[in-house]
């Protein structure tokens, strides 16, 4: 399992699960349910890591 480090709402965060990294295109990746991720990030502004569990994003740390 590989986590992805990215910037979300102007803050660096880790996406522990819920992404598919494309090796062919470089460092691009697809995010599962991006609208739910943004909603969860807004509700948890202090979180630095998120995971995709049972169809929902949760703040992990």
HTML snippet that shows the backbone in 3Dmol.js (N, CA, C, O; Angstrom):
<script src="https://3Dmol.org/build/3Dmol-min.js"></script>
<div id="view" style="width:600px;height:400px;position:relative"></div>
<script>
const pdb = `
ATOM      1  N   UNK A   1       0.844  -1.169   0.000  1.00  0.00           N
ATOM      2  CA  UNK A   1       0.000   0.000   0.000  1.00  0.00           C
ATOM      3  C   UNK A   1       0.891   1.234   0.000  1.00  0.00           C
ATOM      4  O   UNK A   1       1.839   1.329   0.779  1.00  0.00           O
ATOM      5  N   UNK A   2       0.579   2.169  -0.873  1.00  0.00           N
ATOM      6  CA  UNK A   2       1.365   3.379  -0.997  1.00  0.00           C
ATOM      7  C   UNK A   2       0.486   4.586  -0.703  1.00  0.00           C
ATOM      8  O   UNK A   2      -0.567   4.750  -1.319  1.00  0.00           O
ATOM      9  N   UNK A   3       0.909   5.434   0.233  1.00  0.00           N
ATOM     10  CA  UNK A   3       0.146   6.645   0.505  1.00  0.00           C
ATOM     11  C   UNK A   3       0.596   7.748  -0.440  1.00  0.00           C
ATOM     12  O   UNK A   3       1.688   7.699  -1.006  1.00  0.00           O
ATOM     13  N   UNK A   4      -0.262   8.735  -0.599  1.00  0.00           N
ATOM     14  CA  UNK A   4      -0.005   9.854  -1.496  1.00  0.00           C
ATOM     15  C   UNK A   4       0.035  11.126  -0.664  1.00  0.00           C
ATOM     16  O   UNK A   4      -0.849  11.368   0.159  1.00  0.00           O
ATOM     17  N   UNK A   5       1.057  11.933  -0.881  1.00  0.00           N
ATOM     18  CA  UNK A   5       1.122  13.231  -0.216  1.00  0.00           C
ATOM     19  C   UNK A   5       0.694  14.281  -1.231  1.00  0.00           C
ATOM     20  O   UNK A   5       1.212  14.324  -2.347  1.00  0.00           O
ATOM     21  N   UNK A   6      -0.259  15.133  -0.834  1.00  0.00           N
ATOM     22  CA  UNK A   6      -0.779  16.151  -1.735  1.00  0.00           C
ATOM     23  C   UNK A   6      -1.187  17.380  -0.934  1.00  0.00           C
ATOM     24  O   UNK A   6      -1.090  17.383   0.293  1.00  0.00           O
ATOM     25  N   UNK A   7      -1.635  18.404  -1.609  1.00  0.00           N
ATOM     26  CA  UNK A   7      -2.115  19.620  -0.948  1.00  0.00           C
ATOM     27  C   UNK A   7      -3.625  19.653  -1.088  1.00  0.00           C
ATOM     28  O   UNK A   7      -4.164  19.520  -2.187  1.00  0.00           O
ATOM     29  N   UNK A   8      -4.304  19.834   0.045  1.00  0.00           N
ATOM     30  CA  UNK A   8      -5.761  19.861   0.083  1.00  0.00           C
ATOM     31  C   UNK A   8      -6.189  21.074   0.880  1.00  0.00           C
ATOM     32  O   UNK A   8      -5.831  21.206   2.051  1.00  0.00           O
ATOM     33  N   UNK A   9      -6.943  21.953   0.268  1.00  0.00           N
ATOM     34  CA  UNK A   9      -7.390  23.199   0.894  1.00  0.00           C
ATOM     35  C   UNK A   9      -6.210  24.021   1.416  1.00  0.00           C
ATOM     36  O   UNK A   9      -6.281  24.629   2.484  1.00  0.00           O
ATOM     37  N   UNK A  10      -5.122  24.025   0.639  1.00  0.00           N
ATOM     38  CA  UNK A  10      -3.946  24.817   0.977  1.00  0.00           C
ATOM     39  C   UNK A  10      -3.035  24.227   2.036  1.00  0.00           C
ATOM     40  O   UNK A  10      -2.151  24.917   2.543  1.00  0.00           O
ATOM     41  N   UNK A  11      -3.235  22.968   2.377  1.00  0.00           N
ATOM     42  CA  UNK A  11      -2.463  22.325   3.443  1.00  0.00           C
ATOM     43  C   UNK A  11      -1.961  20.958   2.966  1.00  0.00           C
ATOM     44  O   UNK A  11      -2.721  20.213   2.347  1.00  0.00           O
ATOM     45  N   UNK A  12      -0.693  20.614   3.240  1.00  0.00           N
ATOM     46  CA  UNK A  12      -0.212  19.284   2.840  1.00  0.00           C
ATOM     47  C   UNK A  12      -0.856  18.185   3.687  1.00  0.00           C
ATOM     48  O   UNK A  12      -0.916  18.289   4.912  1.00  0.00           O
ATOM     49  N   UNK A  13      -1.334  17.134   3.020  1.00  0.00           N
ATOM     50  CA  UNK A  13      -1.970  16.006   3.705  1.00  0.00           C
ATOM     51  C   UNK A  13      -1.535  14.697   3.048  1.00  0.00           C
ATOM     52  O   UNK A  13      -1.022  14.692   1.929  1.00  0.00           O
ATOM     53  N   UNK A  14      -1.747  13.599   3.752  1.00  0.00           N
ATOM     54  CA  UNK A  14      -1.503  12.259   3.234  1.00  0.00           C
ATOM     55  C   UNK A  14      -2.846  11.594   2.969  1.00  0.00           C
ATOM     56  O   UNK A  14      -3.760  11.679   3.790  1.00  0.00           O
ATOM     57  N   UNK A  15      -2.962  10.937   1.829  1.00  0.00           N
ATOM     58  CA  UNK A  15      -4.128  10.119   1.521  1.00  0.00           C
ATOM     59  C   UNK A  15      -3.673   8.670   1.659  1.00  0.00           C
ATOM     60  O   UNK A  15      -2.960   8.149   0.801  1.00  0.00           O
ATOM     61  N   UNK A  16      -4.088   8.032   2.738  1.00  0.00           N
ATOM     62  CA  UNK A  16      -3.594   6.697   3.073  1.00  0.00           C
ATOM     63  C   UNK A  16      -4.192   5.618   2.177  1.00  0.00           C
ATOM     64  O   UNK A  16      -3.497   4.683   1.780  1.00  0.00           O
ATOM     65  N   UNK A  17      -5.462   5.745   1.861  1.00  0.00           N
ATOM     66  CA  UNK A  17      -6.155   4.819   0.962  1.00  0.00           C
ATOM     67  C   UNK A  17      -7.078   5.640   0.078  1.00  0.00           C
ATOM     68  O   UNK A  17      -7.241   6.840   0.298  1.00  0.00           O
ATOM     69  N   UNK A  18      -7.676   5.015  -0.910  1.00  0.00           N
ATOM     70  CA  UNK A  18      -8.645   5.699  -1.751  1.00  0.00           C
ATOM     71  C   UNK A  18      -8.055   6.378  -2.969  1.00  0.00           C
ATOM     72  O   UNK A  18      -8.715   7.210  -3.591  1.00  0.00           O
ATOM     73  N   UNK A  19      -6.807   6.034  -3.327  1.00  0.00           N
ATOM     74  CA  UNK A  19      -6.204   6.601  -4.528  1.00  0.00           C
ATOM     75  C   UNK A  19      -5.651   5.484  -5.400  1.00  0.00           C
ATOM     76  O   UNK A  19      -5.324   4.398  -4.920  1.00  0.00           O
ATOM     77  N   UNK A  20      -5.555   5.775  -6.681  1.00  0.00           N
ATOM     78  CA  UNK A  20      -4.924   4.865  -7.640  1.00  0.00           C
ATOM     79  C   UNK A  20      -3.814   5.649  -8.315  1.00  0.00           C
ATOM     80  O   UNK A  20      -4.081   6.602  -9.047  1.00  0.00           O
ATOM     81  N   UNK A  21      -2.575   5.256  -8.077  1.00  0.00           N
ATOM     82  CA  UNK A  21      -1.422   5.953  -8.637  1.00  0.00           C
ATOM     83  C   UNK A  21      -1.112   5.384 -10.010  1.00  0.00           C
ATOM     84  O   UNK A  21      -1.054   4.167 -10.185  1.00  0.00           O
ATOM     85  N   UNK A  22      -0.913   6.261 -10.979  1.00  0.00           N
ATOM     86  CA  UNK A  22      -0.569   5.857 -12.339  1.00  0.00           C
ATOM     87  C   UNK A  22       0.931   5.987 -12.532  1.00  0.00           C
ATOM     88  O   UNK A  22       1.460   7.099 -12.524  1.00  0.00           O
ATOM     89  N   UNK A  23       1.614   4.890 -12.703  1.00  0.00           N
ATOM     90  CA  UNK A  23       3.072   4.886 -12.894  1.00  0.00           C
ATOM     91  C   UNK A  23       3.463   5.428 -14.274  1.00  0.00           C
ATOM     92  O   UNK A  23       4.536   6.012 -14.423  1.00  0.00           O
ATOM     93  N   UNK A  24       2.608   5.242 -15.275  1.00  0.00           N
ATOM     94  CA  UNK A  24       2.936   5.638 -16.638  1.00  0.00           C
ATOM     95  C   UNK A  24       2.977   7.158 -16.809  1.00  0.00           C
ATOM     96  O   UNK A  24       3.775   7.670 -17.594  1.00  0.00           O
ATOM     97  N   UNK A  25       2.140   7.864 -16.097  1.00  0.00           N
ATOM     98  CA  UNK A  25       2.002   9.303 -16.294  1.00  0.00           C
ATOM     99  C   UNK A  25       2.876  10.087 -15.324  1.00  0.00           C
ATOM    100  O   UNK A  25       2.823  11.317 -15.310  1.00  0.00           O
ATOM    101  N   UNK A  26       3.648   9.428 -14.543  1.00  0.00           N
ATOM    102  CA  UNK A  26       4.491  10.125 -13.566  1.00  0.00           C
ATOM    103  C   UNK A  26       3.887  10.023 -12.190  1.00  0.00           C
ATOM    104  O   UNK A  26       3.678   8.923 -11.679  1.00  0.00           O
ATOM    105  N   UNK A  27       3.604  11.164 -11.581  1.00  0.00           N
ATOM    106  CA  UNK A  27       3.077  11.162 -10.227  1.00  0.00           C
ATOM    107  C   UNK A  27       1.601  11.538 -10.172  1.00  0.00           C
ATOM    108  O   UNK A  27       1.154  12.139  -9.195  1.00  0.00           O
ATOM    109  N   UNK A  28       0.851  11.196 -11.194  1.00  0.00           N
ATOM    110  CA  UNK A  28      -0.577  11.494 -11.178  1.00  0.00           C
ATOM    111  C   UNK A  28      -1.323  10.374 -10.456  1.00  0.00           C
ATOM    112  O   UNK A  28      -0.840   9.245 -10.362  1.00  0.00           O
ATOM    113  N   UNK A  29      -2.497  10.705  -9.954  1.00  0.00           N
ATOM    114  CA  UNK A  29      -3.306   9.715  -9.252  1.00  0.00           C
ATOM    115  C   UNK A  29      -4.773  10.092  -9.344  1.00  0.00           C
ATOM    116  O   UNK A  29      -5.117  11.251  -9.575  1.00  0.00           O
ATOM    117  N   UNK A  30      -5.631   9.099  -9.162  1.00  0.00           N
ATOM    118  CA  UNK A  30      -7.076   9.293  -9.133  1.00  0.00           C
ATOM    119  C   UNK A  30      -7.553   9.141  -7.707  1.00  0.00           C
ATOM    120  O   UNK A  30      -7.070   8.280  -6.972  1.00  0.00           O
ATOM    121  N   UNK A  31      -8.506   9.980  -7.310  1.00  0.00           N
ATOM    122  CA  UNK A  31      -9.051   9.955  -5.954  1.00  0.00           C
ATOM    123  C   UNK A  31     -10.474   9.421  -5.995  1.00  0.00           C
ATOM    124  O   UNK A  31     -11.282   9.863  -6.812  1.00  0.00           O
ATOM    125  N   UNK A  32     -10.784   8.473  -5.120  1.00  0.00           N
ATOM    126  CA  UNK A  32     -12.146   7.971  -4.976  1.00  0.00           C
ATOM    127  C   UNK A  32     -13.004   9.061  -4.337  1.00  0.00           C
ATOM    128  O   UNK A  32     -12.595   9.649  -3.337  1.00  0.00           O
ATOM    129  N   UNK A  33     -14.160   9.339  -4.879  1.00  0.00           N
ATOM    130  CA  UNK A  33     -15.137  10.284  -4.339  1.00  0.00           C
ATOM    131  C   UNK A  33     -14.495  11.602  -3.879  1.00  0.00           C
ATOM    132  O   UNK A  33     -14.516  11.916  -2.689  1.00  0.00           O
ATOM    133  N   UNK A  34     -13.929  12.368  -4.810  1.00  0.00           N
ATOM    134  CA  UNK A  34     -13.238  13.604  -4.422  1.00  0.00           C
ATOM    135  C   UNK A  34     -14.122  14.623  -3.703  1.00  0.00           C
ATOM    136  O   UNK A  34     -13.639  15.358  -2.841  1.00  0.00           O
ATOM    137  N   UNK A  35     -15.423  14.674  -4.050  1.00  0.00           N
ATOM    138  CA  UNK A  35     -16.310  15.625  -3.365  1.00  0.00           C
ATOM    139  C   UNK A  35     -16.483  15.277  -1.899  1.00  0.00           C
ATOM    140  O   UNK A  35     -16.595  16.171  -1.060  1.00  0.00           O
ATOM    141  N   UNK A  36     -16.506  13.986  -1.577  1.00  0.00           N
ATOM    142  CA  UNK A  36     -16.599  13.558  -0.177  1.00  0.00           C
ATOM    143  C   UNK A  36     -15.302  13.867   0.569  1.00  0.00           C
ATOM    144  O   UNK A  36     -15.329  14.190   1.756  1.00  0.00           O
ATOM    145  N   UNK A  37     -14.173  13.768  -0.124  1.00  0.00           N
ATOM    146  CA  UNK A  37     -12.886  14.097   0.493  1.00  0.00           C
ATOM    147  C   UNK A  37     -12.842  15.575   0.877  1.00  0.00           C
ATOM    148  O   UNK A  37     -12.426  15.915   1.985  1.00  0.00           O
ATOM    149  N   UNK A  38     -13.267  16.448  -0.025  1.00  0.00           N
ATOM    150  CA  UNK A  38     -13.284  17.884   0.280  1.00  0.00           C
ATOM    151  C   UNK A  38     -14.215  18.200   1.451  1.00  0.00           C
ATOM    152  O   UNK A  38     -13.880  19.021   2.305  1.00  0.00           O
ATOM    153  N   UNK A  39     -15.365  17.561   1.493  1.00  0.00           N
ATOM    154  CA  UNK A  39     -16.311  17.764   2.588  1.00  0.00           C
ATOM    155  C   UNK A  39     -15.697  17.326   3.929  1.00  0.00           C
ATOM    156  O   UNK A  39     -15.821  18.025   4.934  1.00  0.00           O
ATOM    157  N   UNK A  40     -15.047  16.181   3.926  1.00  0.00           N
ATOM    158  CA  UNK A  40     -14.411  15.681   5.150  1.00  0.00           C
ATOM    159  C   UNK A  40     -13.259  16.581   5.577  1.00  0.00           C
ATOM    160  O   UNK A  40     -13.065  16.814   6.770  1.00  0.00           O
ATOM    161  N   UNK A  41     -12.495  17.087   4.618  1.00  0.00           N
ATOM    162  CA  UNK A  41     -11.382  17.993   4.937  1.00  0.00           C
ATOM    163  C   UNK A  41     -11.892  19.301   5.539  1.00  0.00           C
ATOM    164  O   UNK A  41     -11.265  19.856   6.442  1.00  0.00           O
ATOM    165  N   UNK A  42     -13.010  19.785   5.048  1.00  0.00           N
ATOM    166  CA  UNK A  42     -13.583  21.017   5.611  1.00  0.00           C
ATOM    167  C   UNK A  42     -14.091  20.796   7.030  1.00  0.00           C
ATOM    168  O   UNK A  42     -13.993  21.694   7.867  1.00  0.00           O
ATOM    169  N   UNK A  43     -14.633  19.610   7.311  1.00  0.00           N
ATOM    170  CA  UNK A  43     -15.132  19.309   8.659  1.00  0.00           C
ATOM    171  C   UNK A  43     -14.001  19.021   9.647  1.00  0.00           C
ATOM    172  O   UNK A  43     -14.191  19.149  10.856  1.00  0.00           O
ATOM    173  N   UNK A  44     -12.824  18.632   9.143  1.00  0.00           N
ATOM    174  CA  UNK A  44     -11.679  18.281   9.985  1.00  0.00           C
ATOM    175  C   UNK A  44     -10.454  19.088   9.542  1.00  0.00           C
ATOM    176  O   UNK A  44      -9.517  18.519   8.981  1.00  0.00           O
ATOM    177  N   UNK A  45     -10.446  20.392   9.782  1.00  0.00           N
ATOM    178  CA  UNK A  45      -9.365  21.243   9.249  1.00  0.00           C
ATOM    179  C   UNK A  45      -7.981  20.962   9.840  1.00  0.00           C
ATOM    180  O   UNK A  45      -6.977  21.355   9.246  1.00  0.00           O
ATOM    181  N   UNK A  46      -7.904  20.302  10.980  1.00  0.00           N
ATOM    182  CA  UNK A  46      -6.613  20.013  11.602  1.00  0.00           C
ATOM    183  C   UNK A  46      -6.027  18.663  11.189  1.00  0.00           C
ATOM    184  O   UNK A  46      -4.893  18.347  11.547  1.00  0.00           O
ATOM    185  N   UNK A  47      -6.780  17.874  10.451  1.00  0.00           N
ATOM    186  CA  UNK A  47      -6.319  16.534  10.059  1.00  0.00           C
ATOM    187  C   UNK A  47      -5.173  16.626   9.052  1.00  0.00           C
ATOM    188  O   UNK A  47      -5.158  17.505   8.190  1.00  0.00           O
ATOM    189  N   UNK A  48      -4.222  15.711   9.172  1.00  0.00           N
ATOM    190  CA  UNK A  48      -3.089  15.666   8.249  1.00  0.00           C
ATOM    191  C   UNK A  48      -3.077  14.387   7.413  1.00  0.00           C
ATOM    192  O   UNK A  48      -2.223  14.219   6.543  1.00  0.00           O
ATOM    193  N   UNK A  49      -4.030  13.484   7.680  1.00  0.00           N
ATOM    194  CA  UNK A  49      -4.117  12.241   6.911  1.00  0.00           C
ATOM    195  C   UNK A  49      -5.583  11.832   6.796  1.00  0.00           C
ATOM    196  O   UNK A  49      -6.376  12.032   7.716  1.00  0.00           O
ATOM    197  N   UNK A  50      -5.921  11.252   5.640  1.00  0.00           N
ATOM    198  CA  UNK A  50      -7.280  10.800   5.391  1.00  0.00           C
ATOM    199  C   UNK A  50      -7.241   9.411   4.784  1.00  0.00           C
ATOM    200  O   UNK A  50      -6.293   9.045   4.089  1.00  0.00           O
ATOM    201  N   UNK A  51      -8.287   8.645   5.057  1.00  0.00           N
ATOM    202  CA  UNK A  51      -8.409   7.313   4.485  1.00  0.00           C
ATOM    203  C   UNK A  51      -9.813   7.097   3.956  1.00  0.00           C
ATOM    204  O   UNK A  51     -10.768   7.675   4.475  1.00  0.00           O
ATOM    205  N   UNK A  52      -9.949   6.273   2.932  1.00  0.00           N
ATOM    206  CA  UNK A  52     -11.229   5.961   2.326  1.00  0.00           C
ATOM    207  C   UNK A  52     -11.683   4.595   2.841  1.00  0.00           C
ATOM    208  O   UNK A  52     -11.078   3.572   2.521  1.00  0.00           O
ATOM    209  N   UNK A  53     -12.759   4.585   3.644  1.00  0.00           N
ATOM    210  CA  UNK A  53     -13.220   3.361   4.294  1.00  0.00           C
ATOM    211  C   UNK A  53     -14.721   3.204   4.060  1.00  0.00           C
ATOM    212  O   UNK A  53     -15.492   4.115   4.361  1.00  0.00           O
ATOM    213  N   UNK A  54     -15.132   2.082   3.536  1.00  0.00           N
ATOM    214  CA  UNK A  54     -16.549   1.749   3.326  1.00  0.00           C
ATOM    215  C   UNK A  54     -17.310   2.843   2.584  1.00  0.00           C
ATOM    216  O   UNK A  54     -18.448   3.150   2.939  1.00  0.00           O
ATOM    217  N   UNK A  55     -16.704   3.426   1.573  1.00  0.00           N
ATOM    218  CA  UNK A  55     -17.374   4.427   0.752  1.00  0.00           C
ATOM    219  C   UNK A  55     -17.361   5.835   1.293  1.00  0.00           C
ATOM    220  O   UNK A  55     -18.016   6.713   0.732  1.00  0.00           O
ATOM    221  N   UNK A  56     -16.622   6.082   2.384  1.00  0.00           N
ATOM    222  CA  UNK A  56     -16.545   7.420   2.970  1.00  0.00           C
ATOM    223  C   UNK A  56     -15.112   7.761   3.332  1.00  0.00           C
ATOM    224  O   UNK A  56     -14.315   6.882   3.659  1.00  0.00           O
ATOM    225  N   UNK A  57     -14.797   9.039   3.270  1.00  0.00           N
ATOM    226  CA  UNK A  57     -13.479   9.506   3.705  1.00  0.00           C
ATOM    227  C   UNK A  57     -13.533   9.800   5.201  1.00  0.00           C
ATOM    228  O   UNK A  57     -14.502  10.379   5.692  1.00  0.00           O
ATOM    229  N   UNK A  58     -12.488   9.397   5.922  1.00  0.00           N
ATOM    230  CA  UNK A  58     -12.378   9.676   7.355  1.00  0.00           C
ATOM    231  C   UNK A  58     -11.033  10.316   7.648  1.00  0.00           C
ATOM    232  O   UNK A  58     -10.026  10.002   7.013  1.00  0.00           O
ATOM    233  N   UNK A  59     -11.035  11.222   8.623  1.00  0.00           N
ATOM    234  CA  UNK A  59      -9.779  11.821   9.081  1.00  0.00           C
ATOM    235  C   UNK A  59      -9.046  10.779   9.900  1.00  0.00           C
ATOM    236  O   UNK A  59      -9.630  10.165  10.793  1.00  0.00           O
ATOM    237  N   UNK A  60      -7.770  10.573   9.605  1.00  0.00           N
ATOM    238  CA  UNK A  60      -7.009   9.518  10.276  1.00  0.00           C
ATOM    239  C   UNK A  60      -6.020  10.050  11.288  1.00  0.00           C
ATOM    240  O   UNK A  60      -5.683   9.353  12.245  1.00  0.00           O
ATOM    241  N   UNK A  61      -5.559  11.240  11.101  1.00  0.00           N
ATOM    242  CA  UNK A  61      -4.578  11.808  12.043  1.00  0.00           C
ATOM    243  C   UNK A  61      -4.650  13.304  12.017  1.00  0.00           C
ATOM    244  O   UNK A  61      -3.906  13.970  12.737  1.00  0.00           O
TER     245      UNK A  61
END
`;
const viewer = $3Dmol.createViewer("view");
viewer.addModel(pdb, "pdb");
viewer.setStyle({}, {cartoon: {color: "spectrum"}});
viewer.zoomTo();
viewer.render();
</script>
